[in-house]
Amino acid sequence: ARMLGLEVIAEGVETQRHAELLRDIGCTFLQGYWIARPMPAAQIPGWIAGFQPTPSGPEPILAGANEELLKGHFHRVQQFAAAIEGREPFPDHLLEGNAERYCHLGIWMATEGRKFANQPYWPEMQRRHELLHQLAREAKGLMDSGHREEALATARRLTLENDALMAELRALMPNAPSGGG
């Protein structure tokens, strides 16, 4: 939902533990008995005036890209590399023109990720993401024209560029686990 620019409201939140779990996965709009029991309309203004949210620990670690986004992106790059080697089908829509604008990472970069646009590393991250799609199209074209070794070399370059992009994205997540995906 976040990648599509939508906010999620969790219903049925009955305990602080539920609220903390939802917060940790990025859902901060909650509704349920943990917040308030049903009440007559006349009591709502007094309830609002006296409402004190329960402190529930530090803010979630979603300063930039989230782990699910990174895992999904990493998986698609790995699937593409396996497809070039003939071990898996090609990921849907990856090779379409402007796919970099419509993949999950591209949507994140154009929406939620825009908050990093004033950072000096942002243009390089965008360039690298576009390069990944360009290399994927190039590798597929080489494979289709019978240049298997060149296609495999291009896919290896794509994987290396992706490793660099993943490291840059993980830097936006101060406490994210390291590793590929």
C-alpha positions as CSV (number, residue, x, y, z in Angstrom):
1,A,0.0,0.0,0.0
2,R,2.8,2.4,0.9
3,M,4.5,1.9,-2.5
4,L,1.2,2.9,-4.1
5,G,0.9,6.0,-2.0
6,L,-2.0,4.6,0.1
7,E,-2.3,4.8,3.9
8,V,-3.5,1.7,5.7
9,I,-5.8,1.9,8.8
10,A,-5.6,-1.1,11.0
11,E,-9.0,-2.1,12.5
12,G,-9.5,-4.3,15.6
13,V,-6.4,-3.1,17.5
14,E,-7.1,-4.5,21.0
15,T,-3.7,-4.4,22.8
16,Q,-0.6,-2.3,22.9
17,R,1.3,-5.4,21.5
18,H,-0.9,-5.2,18.4
19,A,-0.2,-1.5,18.1
20,E,3.6,-2.1,18.4
21,L,3.6,-4.9,15.8
22,L,1.6,-2.7,13.4
23,R,3.9,0.2,14.0
24,D,7.0,-1.9,13.3
25,I,5.6,-2.8,9.9
26,G,4.8,0.8,9.1
27,C,1.1,1.0,9.9
28,T,0.6,4.0,12.2
29,F,-3.1,4.6,11.7
30,L,-5.0,2.5,14.2
31,Q,-8.6,1.9,15.3
32,G,-9.9,-0.4,18.0
33,Y,-10.6,-1.0,21.6
34,W,-7.0,-0.4,22.6
35,I,-7.6,3.2,21.7
36,A,-11.2,3.7,22.8
37,R,-14.4,1.8,23.5
38,P,-17.6,2.8,21.7
39,M,-19.1,6.0,23.3
40,P,-22.0,8.4,22.8
41,A,-21.2,11.3,20.4
42,A,-21.5,13.7,23.3
43,Q,-18.5,12.1,25.1
44,I,-16.1,12.3,22.1
45,P,-14.9,15.9,22.6
46,G,-13.9,15.1,26.3
47,W,-12.2,11.9,25.2
48,I,-10.2,13.7,22.5
49,A,-9.1,16.4,25.1
50,G,-7.9,13.8,27.5
51,F,-6.5,11.2,25.2
52,Q,-2.8,10.4,25.8
53,P,-1.2,7.9,23.4
54,T,0.7,5.2,25.3
55,P,4.4,5.4,24.6
56,S,5.4,2.3,22.8
57,G,9.1,2.5,22.1
58,P,11.2,4.1,19.4
59,E,9.9,5.0,15.9
60,P,9.9,2.1,13.4
61,I,13.0,1.7,11.3
62,L,11.4,2.8,8.0
63,A,13.4,5.9,7.4
64,G,13.8,5.1,3.8
65,A,13.2,2.0,1.9
66,N,11.7,-0.8,3.8
67,E,13.0,-4.4,4.0
68,E,10.2,-5.9,2.1
69,L,10.8,-3.5,-0.8
70,L,14.5,-4.4,-0.8
71,K,13.8,-8.1,-0.6
72,G,11.3,-7.9,-3.5
73,H,13.7,-5.9,-5.7
74,F,16.6,-8.3,-4.9
75,H,14.5,-11.3,-5.7
76,R,13.5,-9.9,-9.1
77,V,17.1,-9.1,-10.0
78,Q,18.0,-12.7,-9.0
79,Q,15.1,-14.1,-11.0
80,F,16.3,-12.1,-14.1
81,A,19.9,-13.4,-13.7
82,A,18.5,-17.0,-13.5
83,A,16.3,-16.3,-16.5
84,I,19.3,-15.2,-18.6
85,E,20.9,-18.5,-17.6
86,G,17.8,-20.4,-18.7
87,R,16.8,-21.6,-15.2
88,E,13.7,-19.4,-14.6
89,P,11.2,-17.4,-16.7
90,F,11.8,-13.7,-17.1
91,P,10.1,-11.5,-14.5
92,D,6.9,-9.9,-15.7
93,H,7.1,-6.4,-17.2
94,L,10.9,-6.1,-16.4
95,L,11.8,-5.6,-20.0
96,E,9.1,-3.1,-21.0
97,G,10.0,0.4,-21.9
98,N,10.1,2.7,-18.9
99,A,9.8,-0.3,-16.6
100,E,12.1,1.6,-14.2
101,R,9.3,4.0,-13.5
102,Y,6.7,1.3,-12.8
103,C,8.6,-1.4,-10.9
104,H,8.1,-1.3,-7.1
105,L,11.5,0.3,-6.5
106,G,10.8,2.9,-9.2
107,I,7.4,3.8,-7.7
108,W,9.0,4.1,-4.2
109,M,11.7,6.3,-5.7
110,A,9.1,8.6,-7.3
111,T,6.9,8.8,-4.2
112,E,8.2,8.0,-0.7
113,G,11.8,8.1,-1.7
114,R,11.5,11.7,-3.0
115,K,12.3,12.9,0.5
116,F,15.9,12.0,-0.3
117,A,16.0,14.0,-3.5
118,N,18.1,16.8,-2.0
119,Q,20.8,14.3,-0.8
120,P,24.0,14.3,-2.8
121,Y,23.8,10.5,-3.4
122,W,20.2,10.5,-4.8
123,P,21.0,11.3,-8.4
124,E,23.5,8.4,-8.5
125,M,20.9,6.0,-7.0
126,Q,18.4,7.0,-9.6
127,R,21.0,6.6,-12.4
128,R,22.0,3.2,-11.1
129,H,18.3,2.1,-10.9
130,E,17.7,3.2,-14.5
131,L,21.0,1.4,-15.5
132,L,19.7,-1.9,-14.0
133,H,16.7,-1.8,-16.3
134,Q,18.8,-0.8,-19.3
135,L,21.3,-3.6,-18.6
136,A,18.4,-6.1,-18.3
137,R,17.0,-5.1,-21.7
138,E,20.5,-5.2,-23.2
139,A,21.2,-8.7,-21.8
140,K,17.8,-10.0,-23.1
141,G,18.5,-8.5,-26.5
142,L,21.9,-10.1,-26.6
143,M,20.5,-13.5,-25.6
144,D,17.7,-13.3,-28.2
145,S,20.3,-12.5,-30.9
146,G,22.4,-15.5,-30.0
147,H,25.2,-13.8,-28.1
148,R,24.9,-15.9,-24.9
149,E,28.3,-15.1,-23.4
150,E,27.8,-11.3,-23.9
151,A,24.4,-11.6,-22.3
152,L,25.7,-13.5,-19.3
153,A,28.5,-10.9,-18.9
154,T,25.9,-8.1,-19.1
155,A,23.7,-9.9,-16.5
156,R,26.8,-10.2,-14.2
157,R,27.3,-6.4,-14.5
158,L,23.6,-5.9,-13.7
159,T,24.1,-8.0,-10.6
160,L,27.1,-6.0,-9.5
161,E,25.3,-2.7,-10.1
162,N,22.4,-4.0,-8.1
163,D,24.7,-5.0,-5.2
164,A,25.9,-1.4,-5.1
165,L,22.3,0.0,-5.3
166,M,21.2,-2.4,-2.5
167,A,24.1,-1.1,-0.3
168,E,23.0,2.5,-1.0
169,L,19.4,1.7,-0.2
170,R,20.3,-0.1,3.0
171,A,22.2,3.0,4.1
172,L,18.8,4.7,4.2
173,M,17.8,2.1,6.8
174,P,20.1,2.6,9.8
175,N,19.3,-0.6,11.6
176,A,18.5,-2.9,8.7
177,P,20.2,-6.3,8.5
178,S,23.0,-6.6,6.0
179,G,23.1,-9.0,3.1
180,G,21.6,-9.5,-0.2
181,G,18.0,-10.3,0.3
